[in-house]
């Protein structure tokens, strides 16, 4: 089962969550938008499933091995001898 995600604070989430693509981002202290996001996820099964699956797919790309490979590739592109 996939889970849709609501994140509070754009700065904390902007590298990982794309609003309404793989999660929902709410501004700090905006309880009305938080309430609306919860209600939308509660009643909109297709939306909840879509962003939940997109979030899971993105998260699966964030493994330690993939991170190390990307850093190594970047270092090689920069011509560092590693």
N, C-alpha and C positions, 0 to 999 in steps of 0.2 A: 504494500500500500504506500502510495506517495503522499507527501504532506506539503501543502501550500504554506508559504512562509510570509509572515508580516515582520518587517524590520523597522525599528524606530531609529531615525537619524540617517540622513543621506551620506554624511562623511564616513560613517562606520561601514556602510554597505555598498558604496558606489562601485567598488572594484569587483563585487561578487553578485550583486542583485541588480537586475534591470527591471525598473518599475513596470509591472503588469506583463512582463515577459517570463521571468522565472521567480517572481516574488512581488510583494507589495512593499513600498517604502512609505513610511509615514513620518512627518516632521515631529520633532519633540513637542510635547504639550498640546498636540492637536487631537484631543479625545474624540471630537466629532468625526474626523476622518478615520480614526481607528475603529470607531463603532461602525461606520459605513463599510469599511473593509471587512470586518468580521461578519457582518450581515451578508455582504456579497458572497464571501466564501461559503457561508452556511447554505445559501439558497442556490447559487450558480454552480451546479455540479461540473459542467463542462469547463468553466473557467478555472475552478479549483483543481481539476485533474490536469488541465493543460499546463498551468504554471507549476504545479507540483512535479510533473514529469520533466519539465524544462529545468527546474531547479536541481532535480536529482541527476540529470544528464550533465549539467554544468559541474556539480559537486564531484561527480565521478572522474572528471578531468583534473582534479586537484590532488593527485597523489604525490607522495614524496619522490617517487622514481621519476615521474614526469617533470616535476619541478627541477630536479638535479640535471636531467637531460637538457631542459631548456636553458638553465644557467650555463652549462657546459657549452652548448651551442652558441649562446650569446658571447661567451668568452672567446670561443674560436673565431667568431665573426669579428671580434675586436682585436684579433691577433695576439691574444694573451697566450703564453705558453703554459698550459695546464696539463 
